[in-house]
Amino acid sequence: MNVHAKPAIGHSACPHDCPSTCALDVELLGPGRIGRVHGAKDNSYTAGVICAKVARYAERIHHPGRLLKPMVRAGAKGDGAWKEASWEAALDLVAEKFLAAEAKHGSEAVWPYYYAGTMGLVQRDSIHRLRHAKKYSNQFDSFCTNLAWTGYAMGTGALRGPDPREMAKSNCIVIWGTNAVVTQVNVMTHAVRARKERGAKIVVIDVYENATMKQADMGLVLKPGTDGALACAVMHVLFRDDLADRAYLARYTDDPVGLEAHLADRTPQWAAAITGLSVEQIEAFAHLVGKTKRSFFRLGYGFTRQRNGAVNMHAALSIASVTGCWQYEGGGAFHSNAAIFKMDKTLVEGRRLADPRIRHLDQSKIGRVLTGDPEALYGGPPVAAMLFQNTNPANVAPEQRLVRQGLLRDDLFTCVHEQFMTDTAKLADVVLPATMFLEHDDIYRGGGNQHILLGPKLVDAPEGPRPNIHVIDELAGRLGVGEMPGFGLSAREHIDFMLGKLGLGDFDTFQVERWTDVQPDFETAHYLDGFAHRDGKFRFRPDWTGQIAPNRPPKSMGPQGDCGRLPDFPDHVELIESADANHPFRLTTSPARNFLNSTFAETPTSQKREGRPELLIHPHDAAGLGVSDGSRVEVGNMRGELVLHARLFDGVLRGVVIAEGIWPNNAHERGEGINILVGADAAAPYGGAAFHDTKVWVRPAV
């Protein structure tokens, strides 16, 4: 009888752009090989559950299409002609081009560009150390968080909230603006536990009947960008039917009397006309949360995708203060715990080397920046050289046609450090192969939970790929700043510095513990000692342009968008790309279950399960257009047009269409992806990219 030995298990943390930051147990099959990846059962948030795409990570790390050699462009940009180079020669060329750009236009002509392909604090954030040391252009991060973070902080004063594990102790969990089954599965772990153990009700609010809504006891499908109207009508009912906690309001909020007066005409009938919900649905939801003191509002990143998202987040958040559910275990409103970790990134980011006079460029406006828009350049020189790490803007950034046009400039030099030949890498001058998270050391923090987690190197990388920090340090040496603080240190030394500042020991001691829980005490997390504004009050009346926010743009950029239309109290504002006669549909580009932004689109199982790029459209809308299920449709607006296959779906409101996932550009028949349709104009008050706020026309493709 053959007995198969159990594989050794290594411990890590998921590095991807997801609030769950799951603690992982990884099967180690031998030198450089992994098997299945599992969620750590002894981590109280991950609780043994991870998403399927990470569980099959072996498909990705052992993919035959991984980049393994540095490559230098050998033909015209985008033609796909490459020649192999040594690491030394490739880095020498990058440094040479960066120095030439700096000599011709000044240091701000070089723009290091990054985002969240890894959330590791060393491998992700070391790019800033090179940026600051060389006085290269800064990046204003506007892709993913600003609108939601701003709206939440406008109310509470801080980006923290109740322990997300308290969902398991709730009697009602409201999952609003996040398809948790697809994007942060552990939310469902704790919500479903509450339903099984306590009979809790799960409410899901979104713009279509997605995988999360199918698990809900109450599902509310509303029109994109109308969350604020729903929230106002709910609060109207709470005041009208004496379900508001007036003692809590008097003690903890700034102007409950003014709010009640403001909401007098924000009736369910008013909101029904705006949201597409029925009066009965709005009334039922309001009575459920009003009569259930242990209601937990789990507010997601969907709020960041609409131009009025900050207002909508603030309005939805305000419901918890009207009901007073903050007072109870299993109650309150949570979005992110980003403010609780207090990790010192001074050394890894080179913050002491930063020059406040250096301009910031908006990452969402990369297309405008690279095509020379003076407003996007903030009066500075053209961008002549770029280093890309952890992001794929030729696929994921708005205004994709402008991005491609800019990247194809003959006078622009780009180096892309990547794991696969992405859409951005295909347009580069130099491509460098990058390691994956199990092949280098790093440390992580869980915005959707409360853990700091270690991610040590578990397997050797194939010959060729190098970590991000290697590229940064090697370029620093070639560019004359390698002796400055922070360069030349190993990832472990950077981690030792951050852990030491927190009193958590060093890499070796932390590797034994694997993670630490930094959740604040109950009173602090629930703001029972007062909210984080100077007067301790929750703000129903925020100072939209004067208040501190987690990612407020620098003074040189100023407030963003149409701030003059931001309301005094929670409200619905039409700061959205409304449908019109020429563009009768609202499009959202919602997450696909088997992709994560542009990651995992290269793995066979993810591709097979997703099938092909499709447009979800209501059957009645399809009939009116003469469109049948599976037929080719053209979708377009003033920015561009592309072809998708229609999927008739009655889980979406009429006038709304959904395109799930960010498919690679070449997955579409014309070689352009969904983000050709999305605009990059900044949203009020502090910026943000409105990826799900797009008006389009739809017609049968010819």
Buried (B, 14 or more C-beta within 10 A) or exposed (E): EEEEEEBEBBBBBBBBBBBBBBBBBBBBBEEBBBBEBBBBEEBBBBBBBBBEBBBBBBBBBEBEEBBBBBBBBEEEBBEEEBEEBEBEEBBBBBBEBBBBBBEEBBBBBBBBBBBBBBBBBBBBBBBBBBBBBBBBBBBBBBBBBBBBBBBBBBBBBBBBBBBBBBBBBBBBBBBBBBBBBBBBBBBBBBBBBBBEEBEBBBBBBBBBBBBBBEBBBBBBBBBBBBBBBBBBBBBBBBBBEEBBBBEBBEBBBBBBEEBBEBBEEBBBEBBBEBBBBEBEBBBBBBBBBBBBBBBBBBBBBBBBBBBBBBBBBBBBBBBBBBBBBBBBBBBBBBBBBBBBBEBBBBBBBBBEBBEEEBBBBBBBBBBBBBBEEEEBBBEBBBBBBBBBBBBBBBBBBBBBBBBBEBBBBEEBBBBBBBBBBBBBBBBBBBBBBBBBBBBBBBBBBBBBBBBBBBBBBBBEBBEBBBBBBBBBBBBBBBBEBBEBEBBEBBBBBBBBBBBEBBEBBBBEEBBEEBBBBBBBEEEBBBBBEBBBBEEBBBBBBBEBBEBEBBBBBEEBBEBBBBBEEBBEBBBBBEBBBEBEEEBBBBBBBBBBBBBBBBBBBBBEBBBEBBEEBBBBBBBEBBEEBEBEEEBBBBBBBEBBBBBBBBBBBEBBBBBBBBBBBBBBBEBBBEEBBBBBBBBBBBBBBBBBBBBBBBBBBBEBBE
